Amino acid sequence: MNIGTLIRRCRKERKLTLKTVAEKASISEGFLSQVENAVNSPSVDTLIRICNAIGVNAGDLISQVSKQEKIILIRKADWDDIDLSHTGFVTRRFFPPENRTVIDSSILVIDPGKSIPVRKNIKNGQEVLCVLKGSVELMSSDETVVLVEGDSVHYWSNPDSQKITNTSKNTSFVLWVGTL
């Protein structure tokens, strides 16, 4: 998570527009957008003005950024601790959404015969699957690839026609990584 992500989250929690905050902070709306998207960094003075416009303490935001987890570990022993819902699958993400800027990743846990729906609104995204246990079938457009334990595949996302299905008789565990 970066300071811009926290600023955006606080702004949206307070239902403030970019325009409103930018005007109160005496900066351009474009600059504020760049800060929120980690394209540009504000000076300390500007950060304080932005935070005051939103109604948050700049020091608290900086403290949150410095205390964030830098490494998330999911041990194999943790796999048994997963409660599968009625959908028959669960994703154990490494980082929360606000900490994901370039890639997303998770351990997919899929019951036999169940499928994971494709990510929506992804354009020109790439994905990687690595089967840790069990087997899955990747269907993308007209192509189907069967992957067994130890197999990996790197492919272009296809939101219109893509599905990952557990084809084994046991729960499958898959490492998934995708660009945002």
N, C-alpha and C positions, 0 to 999 in steps of 0.2 A: 504494500500500500504506500502511496506517496501523498504528499501534502495536497496536491491537486484533487486527488480522489476523495480525500476527506472534506475538502472545501465543497466539492460538488454534492457529496452526501449531506452535509450540514445545510447547504442552500436548499436542496430539494426537500429535506425534512421540514424546513420552515416554509415551504411552498413559495420561495422567492425565485424570480426570473433572473437570468443573466443580466438583463438590462437594468433591473432594479438595483442589484448588488453593484454592478459596474458604476452606475451613476452615484450611488452613496459612497463608493470608494474612490471616486474621481479617476477612474481608469476606463479604457475602452472595453466594450463588450467582447470584442475580438481577443484582447489581451487576457481577459478573465477566462474565456474559453480555452485559450492556449495554456493557461495555468492549470485549469481543471483537467486538461488532457496531457499534462506533463510535457508539453512542447516548449514551454517557457517557464522560467522560475522568477517569482517576484522578489524584489528587495525586501529586507526586513520591514521597512516602513510601509511598503505596499501590502505586504502580508498582514500587517496589523490593521491597516485600513479595510482590507477585504474582510477580515475576521470581525471587525467592529460592525461592518455593514450587515453581516450575517447574524451577528449577535453571539459569537463564540470567542473564547479566549485563544489567542494565537499560541500561547505557551502550551495549552492543553492539546492542541492539534499536533504540535511538534513532538510533544511527549508521546502521543499515540503512535506516531510514525516511528519513533526510536524504540518503542517497546514491542513492535510487531514481531511475530515469529518469522525467522529467516529460513528455517528448515522445518519441514513437516515430515514426520516419519510414520509410515504405516507398516508395522511388522506383520509377518505371515501369521503369527499367533493371534493377531487382531482379526483375522478373517472369520474366526468362529464366533466373534462377537457381533455379527451382522444380523439384523432382523429384517428379513425380506417382506415387503408389503404384498398386498393382493396383486400388484402388477407383475410380480415375479422377478423383479430386478431392482437393484439399488446402485447408486454411484457414490463412491467415497472420494470426495474431492480433496485435493491436497491444500488448496487455498480458497478462501471465500471470494465471491465475485469482485469485490473492490480491490483485491490483491492480484487479480489476473489482468494483465495488460497486453501481452503478446501471445501467450499460449494458455491453454486450459488443459488440465490433466486430472485423471481419476483412476481408481480401480473400479472396474465394472464387475458386479456380481450378478450373475444371470442364472435363474432356475432353468431346468431342462425344458426345452420346447418354447421358452419365452424369448421375446425380442425387445431390443432397446430402440426407441424411436430416434430418428435422425435429429440433429440440431437444426433449428430453423434459422433463417435470415443469415446464413453464412454464404459469402460470395468469395470464390477463389481460395477457399480454405483447404488446408491439408491436414490429414490425420494419420496417426500411427496406431496400430493395434499390436500387442504382443500377448499371446495366450500364456498365462502363468500356470493354469490348471484347467483341464477339461478340453473342450473344443467349441468353436463357433463357426458360423457361416456368415461371411460378409457378402451381401448382395448390393451391387452398385450399378445402376442402369441395367444393361443386359448381361453383365458379368457376375458370376458367383465364384467366390473363393472359399474353400474349406481350410480352416486353420486348426491345428492340433497343438497340444502343449509344446512350447518352445518356438512355435512359428511366429513370424512377424510380417506385417504388411504396411506399406506407406502408400497412401492414395489421396486423390483429390476428392474433397467433399462433394456430395451430390444430394442436396436437400430434397430434390424432386423424387428421387428414386434410390433410396439407400436404407439398409436394415442390417442389424447385427443380431443373429439368432443363436441361441445355445442349442447345438445339435447333439450334445452328449446326454447320457442318462443321469449325470450328476451335475451339481452346481458348478458353473465355470467362473473362473477369475481371469480378468483381462486387464492389462495395463493399457489405458487409452490416453493419447496426447493429441491435441488439435490446436491449430492456429485460430486466432480470433478475427 
